[in-house]
Amino acid sequence: MRTHAAAGVILAGGRSSRMGTPKFDLDWHGTSLLYRMAALMKRSVFGQVVVVGAPGQNLTDLPEGVQVVHDPTEGLGPLQGLAAGLTAVADSRTIAFVCSVDMPFLHPVFVRQVLAAMDEVDVALPVVHGYRQPLAAGYRTELGERITAMLAEGARKPGELFEKVRLRELSAEDLLADPDVARLDPNLDSVRNLNTPEEYEQALSEMPPEVAISVHGTWMDQGQRREATLAAPNLGGAAMAIGLDLGATLMVTVNAERIGREPEFPLVRGDALSILSANVPR
């Protein structure tokens, strides 16, 4: 499901004034929201993944290989984060998917569909649930320099950028035209963000994504396998649900792509998880 040509940028430096506590540090089924978002982005693109923090913000709970950059100036809003993030990845990729740190339902198929609309435009902007979604959108990484110049001239809102670029707005119908998006993210929950404690608690209480899991290994006779469909937010939750110790696992794949054994590895709706194990289920 990953997009080869793209980088990923996550904005984590917001003030979280409505939440009352930094969003990036909120728990999400045993991991931080920051870790889940960074790991989801790694699942969505092959290019560099960068997290943009506020000046001096300590962002350490991250998957291997994810880079942290910081806004050079405090309080300039998402345009500053866009400038810092796009500039950081501009040398390696020409396009990037940009999102905020509070979108735990982001699905790789949504990212792929947005980035597929980047042909001959500077910004692919979803317009979902009645709102433009500038922090769930695709951008040309060369825009980093232009946004920096706009900030120096006093610009503060993404809409000021959109007036100056080749923009493609993507309706819900455009996004759902992809059969994978229609099947795996039919309500376009990928754009759902968490702004208040009530929204966070509601999201946390909802059923985790449903995934298919297949387990086989030396404890099985004649190559038989154990299969199940279950709800799990991450690899650790799936292993616990089926009674497996990841420490004894030989190989894990998600959608036929080999991954590590990190319990925090995020799962999304429709995943097919295969575990080759040498241990006996409890």
N, C-alpha and C positions, 0 to 999 in steps of 0.2 A: 504493500500500500504506500510505500514511501516514494517521494518525488525526488528523482536524482538531481535535478538542476537547481534545487532550492536550498537556501539556508533557513534557519529559524531564529526568531527574536522574541523574547518574553520580557515584558515590562513589569518590573517588580518594585518600582520605586515610588508608587503612589502613596498618598498620605493615609489612606484607609480611615478617613474621618468618620464615615458612617458605620463602619465595622467596629471601631473603637479599639482595635488591636491590629498589628501588622498582618495583612492577609497572607503573606508568603509563609508565615510561620504557623498557620492554622493546621491542625491535625486533619489528615484525610485517610481514615482507615489504617492508621499505623504509620503513615509517612507524612511529611509536611506537604502542604499544597504546592510549595515551590518545587519539591522533588517530583511530584506527580506531573506537573506541567512541563518541567524540563525533560523528563523521561518520555512523556507523550510526544513532545516535539521531536525527540530523537527517533521515535517510531515513525514520524510523519515525513521527515526529510533526510536525505543522505548528506547534505551539506552541514556546515558548521552551525552549532546551536549556541546562542549568546543570551545571557540574562542581563538586563540592564537594571542597575540599582541606583538609589539616590546617593548623593555624595556621602562617602563614609559608611554606607550601609554594609553590614557584615552578612554576606550571603555564602554560606558554606555547605548547606545540605543539598548537594547536587550530584547527579550521576557523573561517572567518569567522562572526561572529555568536554564537558560543558564549560564555556568560558564566561567570566563575569567582567562586565565593564560598568562604569559609573557615569551618571550625568555629571557634566562639568559644573553645572549651576543648579542650585536648589530652587524648586518652586515654579518651574516653567511649564509644567504639565506634560501631557503625552507627546507633544511635538518634540520636546527635548529628548525624551526616551527614544522616539523614532529616529531622530538624527544620530544619537549615539549608537544605537543598535545597527542601523543600516550601514553606517560608516564602518563599524567593526567587521562586518562580513563582506564589504564591497569588493575586497581583493580576491575573494574566493568564489563568489556566486553573483549572478546578475539579478536574481529575484529572491525574495524572502517572504515567508509567512510571518506576520506579526500578531501577537496576541497578548493579553494581560495575564497576570499570574492567578486570577481567580476564576478560571474556566475549566473545572475538572471533568466536564463532560465532552471536551473537545475530542473529535474522532478523526483519525487519519484520513478517512475517505472524504471528509469535509474539506480538510486542508488540500487534498489532491484536487478536488473539484474547483476550489477557488483559484489555485495556482494554474490550473489548466486554462483559465480565462485570461492569463497574463499576456497572451500573444498580442503584440502591437499596442499595448497600453502600459501606462505607468503604474496604475493602481487598479486592482480588482476589488471592489467594495461590496460586500453583501449588504442587502437591505432587507432585514428580517424582523418579523414581529413589529413592523411599523417604524423601525429605527435603522439608520445607518450604523454599521458595525466597523468602525475604523480600527478597532483592536481585535479583529478577527478577519484580517484582510491580507491581500498580497500586494507587495510593493517592489518596484525597481530599486535595487540597492544604491544605484547612483543618486537617488533622491536625497541621500544623507547630506551631501554637500549643499544641495538647494535648500533643504529645510534649515540647516545651520545658518545660511544667509538670511532666510526669512525670520528666524528667531532674532537675529541681530537687528532686524528692521521692526521688531515688535510683534510679530505674529505669535499667537498662542494656541489657536484652535486648528484641528485637522481640516476643518472645512475651508480654511484659508489656503491650505495646500491643494485641496481638490479643485479649487477654482483655477489653478495654474498648471494642471497636468492632464494628460490623456487618461480619462477616467472611464471605467466600465462598471456600472452598477449591476449587481447580481440579485435578482429577485428570488423569493423562495422557489418559484417554479423553475428558474434557471438552475438552482442548486439541486433540486429534487429530480431534475431530468436525468441525472446520473442514477442508474438503477442501484448501485451500491449505497449511495447516500439515501435514496428512498427506502432501502431495506434496513440500513443500519443506523440511520439518524433521521427517521421520518419526521420528527418534530423540530428538527434543527436545534437540538439542545446544545450543539457545539458552541453556539454563541451565548449561551446562558452564563451569566457571571453572578458572583455572590457579593452583594454590597452591604448587607446588614446582618447582624447576628441571627435574625429570624430566617433569612434566606439561607444562611450557612447551615443552621440546625435542620431546616427542612431538607436541604440537599443531602446532608449527611445521613438522614434517617431513611432515605429512599433505597430501594433494592439495588444492590450493585449490578453491574452488567452481567448478562447471561452468556456463558461461554461453554464450549464443548471441550471435554477433556478425555484423553485416551492415555492409559498407563499400561506399559508392558515392560517386562524385564525378566531376570533370571529366576524370580520366584514363580513365574508362570510356567505351566506345562505346555510344551509343544507350541510355543509362540502365541498362545491365547492372549487376549488383551482385555482390560477392564475399561469400560467407557461410561461416561456420565455427562449430563448437562447440569450445570450449577451456576449460582450467582457468586461472583468473587471480584473484588476491586483490584486485586493484584495477584502475582504468582504465589506469594506466601499464603494468601487466603484460599486460593484454589487447592494448594497442596494440603493445607490443614483440613479442608472440607472433605477431601477424599482419603485422608489418613496417611500421608506420605511425608517422610523426612527429607527435605531438600538436600541436607548434608550428604545423603547417600545416593543422590540422583546422579546418573551417568550423563544424560543429555536431555536438554529441554528445547523444544521448538514451539514457536507460535506462528501459525499460518505457514508452516514449512520452513520458516527462517530460524536458524539456531540462535539461541540467546543464552545468557548466563543464568546463574541460579540465584540471583538477587531476589529475596522475597518481596522487595518494593517494586519490582517490575510491573508497570501498570497494564491492566487488561481493559479491553473495550468490548462493547457489544459485538457479537459475531465471531470472536476469536476462536480458533481451533488450536487447543493446547495439547501437545504430545510430550509425554514424559517417559523416558527409558530409565527404569529404576532397578536397582539391585536389592532394594529392601522389601520386606513383606509388610503389607498394609496392617495397621493396627486394628 
